[in-house]
Amino acid sequence: MTLLRRVAVASVGLLLLAACGDDSETAAPRLLSGYETDPAPVVADVTLPDASQNGDDFRMVAGDGRLLIVYFGYTSCPDVCPTTLAEVKKAFKQLGAKADLVDVAMVTIDPDRDTDDVITGYVQSFLPGSHALRSTDPEQLKAAADAFGAAFSVTTLDDGEIEVSHSASMYVVDSTGTVVLAWPFGIPADGIATDLEILFDR
């Protein structure tokens, strides 16, 4: 065998070894679409009445091995709230069986119009079995929002029209009551599903 042929054969062998090798160490880590804050808010002491469970106190803590998504919004929202919940619904379909390990709680920031039945029917029309949280105590509601870093205002104008504004982030809470991730408005279903998978793998 000539020297040139030997070199060629050796080169092919090295290429085959490289192709068949375990590339797990060189695989790029999956990146989160949401953002983490440091220090992460702890909301374990936050409770709100659960309108979907006869007004029982709902504590902002996920069960063991589970995650909890918390969202502050209102049923008369023309676009942001229904879009957000629709994306979560699509993300759950992508997650498959793992979606059963994620609970969802929507807190109404407009409790005067969002009665127990209204808020429950609304959020569960997107995500059956989810929790509808409603407090008629303004201080309790504001304290809950502040704990997450959420903000909102509900104002009745001179003509009687009600003007509502709110931050549109969703928050992911773990079994210690820590907010481990937040999603700003506009995160698509793919990003939500991938982020949840990453959090479960940690």
N, C-alpha and C positions, 0 to 999 in steps of 0.2 A: 504494500500500500504506500502510495507516495505521501510525502510530508503534507502537501496541500490537502489531500483527501483526508488524512488523519485530523488535521485542524478542522476541516469542515464537519466531520463526524462528531468530534468533541463539542463543537459549537452547538450542533443540533441537540446533543444530549443535555447540555446546560439549559437550553431553552425549554426543553421538555420538563426538566426538574423545576424550573421556575414556574412553568404553567401549572404544574400539578401540586405545587407547594401550598401550604396553608397560609392564605393571605389575610386571616382574621386580624392579625396584629397591625396590618397596614390599612385596614378598612377605616374610612373616615367615620368618626362618631356622628350619630344622628343629632341634629340641632333642633332645639325647641323653637316653635313659632311664637309662643307666649314669652313673657318675661318674668324673671325672678327678682325679688327685692331683698336687700340686705340692710338691716335685719328683716326677716320675714314676719309679717303680722301674725299674732296668735289670737284666735277668735274663739277659743274653747269656752270662754265664759259668756259668750253672747247667746241669748235665747230669745226666740220670738214665738208667738202663738201660731200653731199650724192649723190653718183653716180647713185643710184637707183631712185633718185628724181630730175633728171636734174641738179645736182650739187648744189642744195639748201643747205644752212647751216643746219647741224644737231646738235642740242644741247644735251649734255649728261645729260638729265633729263628725268625721266619717267613721263608719264601722271598721273593725279590724280587717285589714286586707282590702279595703274599699277606698274609693275617692268620692268627694262631694263637690258638685259644681253649684256655686251660689251666684244668683243674678238679681240685681235690683232694677225693676222696671214697672210698667203699668199696662193695663189691657187696652187702653185707648190709644196707645202709641201707634202712630201711623206706619212706621217703617222699621226703625231700629230693633224694637223688641221682637216682632214677628220674624224678621230676618235672622236675628241671632238664634232664636229657638229652633227655627227651621234648619239652620246649619248644624246645631247640636243633634237634632233628629237624624240628619243624614250621616253625621259622624258615628252615631251609635250603630247604624246599619253597617257601616264599614268595620266597626270593631267586632261585630258578631257577638260571641258568647261573653266576651270581656265587658260588654256594655251592661251586663247584669250586675257588675261590680261597681257601677257608678250611679250615685244618687244625684238628683237635681232638686234644688230648692229655689223658687222664685219669690222674692220679697216685693210686694207691691209698695210703691212709694205714693200711691194715690188711694188710700184706704177708704176715703169717703165715697168714691164711686165704685171701687173694686170691693164689693161685698165678698163674704166668704165664698158664696156659690160662684160668683163671677170670676174671681181669681183662680179658684180651683178648676172650674171648667175650662178656663183659658189655657193655663199651663199644661193641664193634662190632655188637652186636645192635641198638643204637640208631643208630649212625653208622658204617656200613661204611667201612673204610679208615682209621679213626681210630687214634691211638697209645695203647697201654696201657703206662703207665710204672710200674715197680715196683722199689723198692730195699729190700734186706733190711738195709741199713746205717742204723741209727736216726739217726746224726749227719748222714749225707748227706741223708736224707729231711727232717729238721728244718731243715737249712740251706736246702734248696730251698723249703720252705714259708715260712720267714722272709723269704726274698728277695722273695716275692710279697706278704707281709703276711698270709699264711694261718696258721691255728692249728688244732691238733688234739690229741686225747689218746686213747690206747687203754689201758684198765685192765682187768685180770683181777680180778674180785671173789672174796671168800672162797669162794663157792659154785661158782666156776669159770666163772660167766657173764662174758662180755666186754662191757664198756661202752665205747662209742665216741662221741666228740663231735668236731665239726669246724665251722669256719666254712664258709659255703656260697656264697661268692662265686665267680664265674667271672672270668677275666682275659683280656684281649685284648692280644696281643703283636704288634709290627710287625717289619719286617725288620732293625731295628737292635737288637732284643732289649729294646725299651722297652715297659713295660706302659702302653698308651695309654688303656685303659678298663677299668673293673671293673663287673660286674653283681652286685648283691646278690640273694639268693634271692627269687624271686617275680616276676622280670621275665618278662612273657609273650613269646610267640613274635613278636608284632608289634613289640614294643620291640627285641628282639634283631635282627630283620631290618632294621629302620629304622636302628638304630645302625651296623650293618655297612655299609649303603649310604652313610651319612654319612662313615664312616671311609674308604671306598674313594674317595669324591668329593673328599677333602681333597688 
